[in-house]
Amino acid sequence: MDLNKILAFSQLAIDRTEDEKKSLARLLNIDYEEYKKRIVGKEKEADFIIILKSLEVLKHFEAYDEGLSHITGEYTPDFKIEMCDGYEMLLEVKHTDKEIFKISQGNLQKRKKFADRYNLPLKFAISLKGLWGLFTVETLLAKKVN
C-alpha cells in the first residue's frame, strides 16, 4: 500500500471510532489491517527520534522519502542522523510485537550496499514488543535474523 495513501487515510481517520475507520477504509478500498500495521511503523520512527531528542544527543536528522524509494527501487534507510558529537549514520527503524525480530538477508545486504555508497554506517533501531535496541547491520547479518 502506498505510504502517501496511508498517511492521508490516517488524517481522515482522526477522531473516528474503530467501526467508522473500518467503514471508511472499505469505502476507499484500503486494507485496514495493513494500514494499522504500517501506521504503527511510522509512529515508531517518530518515537525513536523523540527518544534521541529527549536525550539531547540528536543534532540533526533527514528523513528519506519512502514513496520515492519505492519508485527508484532503492533500499533507503528511514533517516540520516547526525549526533551532537558529530557522529553520522544511516538509521532504519523497525518494530515487531513478536518474540523474535526477522528480516531477510537480501534486504539487509541491499540496505548495507546503499549505506556503503554514502560511506556511512547503517544502524537498526529495533522495537521488540516496545523495548528498544540499537544494532549494526553487521551484527544482524552475522546473526542471520531472517
Secondary structure, DSSP 4 states (H G I P E B T S, - for coil): --HHHHHHHHHHTTT--HHHHHHHHHHTT--HHHHHHHHHHHHHHHHHHHHHHHTT-EEEEEE--HHHHHHHT----SEEEEETTS-EEEEEEEEESSSS----HHHHHHHHHHHHHTT--EEEEEEETTEEEEEEHHHHHHHT--
